[in-house]
Amino acid sequence: METNNRRNFLKKAAIAGASVVAMPTVAAYGGGAPGGRHDLVIDESVNSNLIVPKGTGLHISATFLDEISHDIPHQNWGEKEWDLDFRYMKNIGIDTVIMIRSGYRKFITYPSEYLLKKGCYMPSVDLVDMYLRLATKYNMKFYFGLYDSGEYWDTGDLSHEIEYNKYVIDEVWKKYGEKYKSFGGWYVSGEISRKTKGAINAFYSMGKQCKDVSNGLPTFISPWIDGKKAVMAASGQLTKSESVSIQEHEKEWGEIFDGIKGVVDACAFQDGQIDYDELDAFFEVNKKLADKYGLQCWTNAETFDRDMPIKFFPIKFDKLRMKLEAAKRAGYDKAITFEFSHFMSPQSAYLQAGHLYDRYKEYFQIK
């Protein structure tokens, strides 16, 4: 009798537990992870009361697509998830997507005959084709990011990247460029800063080949400023003691711009390596240099936070707002971001990203 009572009790407890697990959750975002059980539904009539002027920053109109990464976790999305993300992008005015790199070391985004023969791994999906189809569907421009062999990071020499991309550029244009109207340009993907060995020659060679093969489609670069927060991602430090002065930055980047003018159409400096009270000074110099050498001046408005010991989480909204407002004051031509899908998307693996999306919409009064 005692055994039967105990068995019945355990059976009822198991059923009750299963019902709790099966209970539907209420998520704040349609595609995002619910983050646990919710008993209350968000009241959509409640809005934030901003005490700063709304919409005075530069709108983000482009994003990188970081599907080949070495320091950010994959979200393992299929085409349905990517399709939804493109819709979220479109909703806030993004008109350009940039594949940050077509490959990194042995992992590649498309079945490149050339790179497969070099020992790269066969991808399960042709991401280049998928991105181009989605860009066409949502009336966006797609920029193709060049291949990164990783050898530059090991040796500091960019000559390897020139050699690999001689073949990649031609192969990609023949395979996709003439097929899709959404193929809108090229991203010369070497992330450099000042005094990088061979930078001018590498950027000139790769930029020229991109333009020559595609009948002049635009090219751009996104280097980093050697500011106090320019530390390696694997480093435990958040800042360093020595950083570039405004005068050094202007002199050294003036030399680089002079060497790549005509084959690189735009420069989008990463904005996260300098402090927030330095934004106006550096942005003013960047715009002056771009105007002098005939480049468009974009900003890479990073939507991840460099100020935290845990790398990398979505940025605090006020930090993003301050950077976009500084870009608007400086007269920048375009704001791109690294990167929407991880750090700003409502369906990101990071719950904070969907909240950043909402704060951005409130600030720019987007429905």
Residue pairs with C-beta under 8 A, 6 or more apart in sequence:
20 37
23 37
25 34
25 36
25 37
25 38
26 34
26 38
26 39
26 40
26 41
26 42
27 33
27 34
27 35
27 38
28 42
28 354
29 346
29 347
29 354
30 84
30 346
30 347
31 81
31 84
31 88
31 346
31 347
32 346
32 347
32 348
32 351
32 354
33 349
33 351
35 351
47 362
48 359
48 362
50 362
50 363
52 321
54 362
54 363
54 364
54 365
55 363
55 364
55 365
56 325
56 328
57 321
57 323
57 324
57 325
57 327
57 328
57 363
57 364
58 299
58 301
58 324
58 325
58 327
58 328
58 332
58 334
58 335
59 93
59 324
59 335
59 364
60 92
60 93
60 94
60 301
60 324
60 335
60 336
60 337
60 340
60 360
61 93
61 94
61 95
61 96
61 334
61 335
61 336
62 94
62 95
62 96
62 97
62 98
62 334
62 335
62 336
62 337
63 89
63 94
63 96
63 97
63 98
63 336
63 337
63 338
63 339
63 340
63 341
63 344
64 97
64 98
64 99
64 100
64 145
64 336
64 337
64 338
64 339
64 340
65 97
65 98
65 99
65 100
65 131
65 339
65 341
66 72
66 100
66 338
66 339
66 341
66 342
67 74
67 99
67 100
67 109
67 127
68 100
68 101
68 102
68 103
68 104
68 107
68 108
68 109
69 100
69 104
70 104
71 233
71 234
71 311
71 312
72 312
72 342
73 349
75 81
75 341
75 342
75 348
75 349
77 85
77 341
78 125
79 125
79 130
79 134
81 347
82 130
82 131
82 134
83 134
83 137
84 347
85 340
85 341
85 345
85 347
86 97
86 134
86 135
86 137
86 138
86 140
87 138
88 340
88 345
88 346
88 347
88 357
89 97
89 138
89 140
89 340
90 138
90 140
91 366
92 357
92 360
92 361
92 364
92 366
93 366
94 140
94 340
95 139
95 140
95 141
96 140
96 141
96 142
96 143
96 184
96 336
97 131
97 135
97 140
97 141
97 142
97 143
98 142
98 143
98 145
98 187
98 336
99 109
99 127
99 128
99 131
99 142
99 143
99 144
99 145
99 187
100 145
100 187
100 189
100 338
100 339
101 109
101 145
101 146
101 147
101 148
101 189
102 108
102 109
102 110
102 112
102 128
102 144
102 145
102 146
102 147
102 168
102 172
103 109
103 112
103 115
103 120
103 147
103 148
104 148
104 150
105 120
105 148
105 149
105 150
106 119
106 120
106 121
107 120
107 121
107 123
108 115
108 116
108 120
108 121
108 123
108 147
109 123
109 126
109 127
109 128
110 123
110 126
110 127
110 128
110 129
110 172
110 175
111 122
111 123
111 126
112 120
112 147
112 168
112 171
112 172
113 171
114 167
114 168
114 171
115 147
115 164
115 168
116 122
118 164
128 144
128 172
128 176
129 176
131 142
132 142
132 176
132 179
132 180
132 182
132 183
133 180
134 140
135 141
135 142
135 180
135 182
136 180
136 181
136 182
140 182
141 182
141 184
141 185
142 180
142 182
142 183
142 184
143 184
143 185
143 186
143 187
143 220
144 172
144 176
144 183
144 185
144 186
144 187
145 186
145 187
145 189
146 161
146 165
146 168
146 169
146 186
146 187
146 188
146 189
146 190
146 206
146 210
147 161
147 164
147 165
147 168
147 189
148 161
148 189
148 190
149 160
149 161
149 164
151 157
151 160
151 161
152 158
152 160
152 161
152 190
156 196
156 197
157 197
157 198
158 190
158 192
158 196
158 197
158 198
158 199
158 201
158 202
159 198
159 202
161 190
161 202
161 206
162 201
162 202
162 205
162 206
165 206
165 209
166 209
169 186
169 206
169 209
169 210
169 213
170 209
170 213
173 213
173 214
176 183
177 183
177 213
177 214
183 214
183 217
184 217
184 218
185 217
185 218
185 219
185 220
185 265
186 207
186 210
186 211
186 214
186 217
186 218
186 219
186 220
187 219
187 220
187 221
187 222
188 203
188 206
188 207
188 210
188 219
188 220
188 221
188 264
190 199
190 202
190 203
190 206
190 221
191 222
191 223
191 224
192 199
192 203
192 221
192 223
192 224
193 223
193 224
193 225
193 226
193 230
194 226
194 244
194 248
194 249
194 252
194 253
194 256
195 252
199 256
200 255
200 256
200 259
200 260
201 259
203 221
203 256
203 259
203 260
203 263
203 264
204 259
204 260
204 263
204 264
207 219
207 260
207 263
207 264
208 263
210 217
210 219
210 263
211 217
211 219
211 263
218 265
218 266
219 263
219 264
219 265
219 266
220 264
220 265
220 266
220 267
220 268
220 296
220 298
221 260
221 264
221 266
221 267
221 268
222 267
222 268
222 269
222 270
222 300
222 336
222 338
223 267
223 269
223 270
224 230
224 269
224 270
224 273
225 244
225 249
225 269
225 270
225 271
225 273
225 274
225 282
226 243
226 244
226 249
226 273
227 243
227 244
227 273
227 274
227 275
227 278
227 282
228 239
228 240
228 241
228 243
228 273
228 274
228 275
229 238
229 239
229 240
229 272
229 273
229 274
229 275
229 306
229 307
230 240
230 243
230 273
231 237
231 238
231 239
231 240
233 311
233 312
236 309
238 306
238 307
238 308
238 309
243 274
244 252
246 281
246 282
246 285
249 282
249 285
250 285
250 288
250 289
253 286
253 289
254 289
254 292
254 293
257 267
257 289
257 290
257 292
257 293
257 295
258 293
261 293
261 294
261 295
262 294
264 295
265 295
265 296
266 290
266 295
266 296
266 297
266 298
266 333
266 334
267 286
267 290
267 295
267 296
267 297
267 298
268 298
268 299
268 300
268 334
268 336
269 282
269 286
269 299
269 300
270 300
270 302
270 338
271 279
271 299
271 300
271 301
271 302
271 323
271 327
272 302
272 304
272 306
273 306
274 282
276 319
276 322
276 323
279 322
279 323
279 326
280 326
280 329
280 330
283 299
283 326
283 327
283 329
283 330
283 332
284 330
286 297
286 330
287 297
287 330
287 331
287 332
289 295
290 296
290 297
291 297
296 333
296 334
297 330
297 331
297 332
297 333
298 332
298 333
298 334
298 335
298 336
299 323
299 324
299 327
299 332
299 334
299 335
299 336
300 336
300 337
300 338
301 320
301 323
301 324
301 327
301 335
301 336
301 337
302 315
302 323
302 337
302 338
303 314
303 315
303 320
303 337
303 338
303 339
303 340
303 343
303 344
303 353
303 356
304 312
304 313
304 314
304 315
304 338
304 342
304 343
305 312
305 313
305 314
305 315
305 316
305 319
306 312
307 319
312 343
313 343
313 350
313 352
314 342
314 343
314 344
314 348
314 350
314 352
314 353
314 355
314 356
315 343
315 356
317 356
317 359
317 360
317 363
320 356
320 360
321 363
324 335
327 335
337 343
337 344
341 348
342 348
342 349
342 350
342 353
343 350
343 353
343 356
344 353
344 356
344 357
344 360
345 353
345 354
345 357
346 353
346 354
346 357
347 354
348 354
360 366
361 367
